[in-house]
Each structure stands twice: as structure tokens, then as C-alpha cells.
Amino acid sequence: MITVHHLSNSRSQRILWLLEELGLDYEIVSYQRDATTSLAPESLKGVHPLGKSPVITDGNRTVAESGAIVEYLIRKYGRDRLMPDEDTAEFVSYLHWMHYAEGSAMLPVMLSLYVMRLGEAGKPLHPRIESEVQNHFGYMNEALGPRDFFVGDTLTGADIQMTFPLEAARSLGLLKGFENLGRYLDKMHERPAYKRGVERGGQYDLGN
Ligand SMILES: N[C@@H](CCC(=O)N[C@@H](CS)C(=O)NCC(=O)O)C(=O)O
């Protein structure tokens, strides 16, 4: 049985979505963020030393880090769905977006989140962060264009990875002017499997 250690309002929502797209059985162990610090409870460190979400167990295996979890589940259970053939140009694009989501796109989002909390003290950092937001979100917006998916013409694991940084950015007001990205997010949120994942995971404030 696959178990998802699911932290409220977090990246683990994307794993529930993926499992719903794959039609797999799974169970959820829920964790609540601390109301003041937003941090995960200490008990999550009992599953993996980092104490971050998502983390899954599958039998006696523990997999942490969302990109690794997405790749693991698709390779093990995808039966040729949700990823392109490895000898195609699309596969290279799939790898790019799969790793870009956490490796690059989340950085300006997290910087914005933390620096906003500094108020006036954070002001000197604003120009650099703003230019990185424009650089990265402008890149994503252009690369996506009018298409419905980041790779090819069907959903892949890369979309499941990419949706979280876009959701987090939109919740901070960073998607204004990036119309392709906003339209893309709305379409992802309409997917029945996405909705089922939110139903099973409980309240998800980023899914609007
Ligand atoms: N790059 C990691 C990031 C993991 C991460 O930072 N998760 C957040 C939730 S979105 C978390 O667990 N935060 C709670 C904490 O740091 O205590 C991944 O994609 O799995």
C-alpha cells in the first residue's frame, strides 16, 4: 500500500493529484502546519529525517522530495502514461520542467514569501526579487504559450510538478500579467483527478 504523509496546504497535494490521475489505491496520514510558524509537526521527522512534505512510503521503501516521488510513481505504476518515451525530444523537455519546478521556479516564490514578511526591512531586496520573478515567470509564460500542457499535448508528471510553483505564485499575487500561466492553472484545477485529490486531502488554500 502507498501511504502519503500529507501536510496541510503543501506540496504533498500534488502527490494526491498524481495518485488520482494514476487511479492507484493509497492512504493518507495527515499532518497540520503549526498555526503560528506554518512549520510541519516534529512527528514528520519520524518518517524522513528532513521532516518535510511530501514523503511517501510504498511497502518498505520511503521516498522523499516531490520530483523524486513523481518520477518514482510514474516509472513504477504509470504503464507508459504521464511521461514521454525516453528516446524522444519531448522526454528532454519533460526532464527540464520536472526539475525546473523545484530547482528554479520555487526560488523567486520563496524569496518573495520571506521578504514580504520583513516589511520595510526587506525593501533593498525587492528589485532583485522582482527581476527574478519577471525572468522566471516570463520564461514559463512564453514557453507555455497557448498550449494546455508544458510537454506535448497530454498531461505529464512535469505538469504535476509545475502546478505547485504556479499556485504558490498566484497566492502571493505574482502571476499578474502572465496570462498563459493563469489560464493553464485554471484548466489544471478543472481536472476531475485534481478535484478528487483536493477532496481526499482536505482544505487546500492554493487550489483557487
Ligand atoms: N523541494 C522539496 C520541498 C519540501 C518542502 O519544503 N515542503 C514544505 C511544504 S510545501 C514543508 O514540508 N514545510 C514544512 C516545514 O518546513 O516545516 C519537495 O519538493 O519535496
The ligand as an SDF file (V2000), in Angstrom:
LIG
                    3D

 20 19  0  0  0  0  0  0  0  0999 V2000
   11.7680   20.5470   -2.6050 N   0  0  0  0  0  0  0  0  0  0  0  0
   11.0150   19.8300   -1.5940 C   0  0  0  0  0  0  0  0  0  0  0  0
   10.4110   20.8560   -0.6440 C   0  0  0  0  0  0  0  0  0  0  0  0
    9.7390   20.2210    0.5510 C   0  0  0  0  0  0  0  0  0  0  0  0
    9.1500   21.2890    1.4610 C   0  0  0  0  0  0  0  0  0  0  0  0
    9.8040   22.2830    1.8200 O   0  0  0  0  0  0  0  0  0  0  0  0
    7.8830   21.0900    1.8520 N   0  0  0  0  0  0  0  0  0  0  0  0
    7.2030   22.0300    2.6930 C   0  0  0  0  0  0  0  0  0  0  0  0
    5.7220   22.0010    2.3830 C   0  0  0  0  0  0  0  0  0  0  0  0
    5.2830   22.7290    0.8650 S   0  0  0  0  0  0  0  0  0  0  0  0
    7.3150   21.6390    4.1600 C   0  0  0  0  0  0  0  0  0  0  0  0
    7.3530   20.4720    4.4750 O   0  0  0  0  0  0  0  0  0  0  0  0
    7.2880   22.6590    5.0270 N   0  0  0  0  0  0  0  0  0  0  0  0
    7.1590   22.4800    6.4400 C   0  0  0  0  0  0  0  0  0  0  0  0
    8.4180   22.7160    7.1950 C   0  0  0  0  0  0  0  0  0  0  0  0
    9.4260   23.1180    6.5830 O   0  0  0  0  0  0  0  0  0  0  0  0
    8.3990   22.5050    8.4100 O   0  0  0  0  0  0  0  0  0  0  0  0
    9.9570   18.9890   -2.2950 C   0  0  0  0  0  0  0  0  0  0  0  0
    9.5140   19.3460   -3.3770 O   0  0  0  0  0  0  0  0  0  0  0  0
    9.5820   17.9270   -1.7650 O   0  0  0  0  0  0  0  0  0  0  0  0
  1  2  1  0
  2  3  1  0
  2 18  1  0
  3  4  1  0
  4  5  1  0
  5  6  2  0
  5  7  1  0
  7  8  1  0
  8  9  1  0
  8 11  1  0
  9 10  1  0
 11 12  2  0
 11 13  1  0
 13 14  1  0
 14 15  1  0
 15 16  2  0
 15 17  1  0
 18 19  2  0
 18 20  1  0
M  END
$$$$
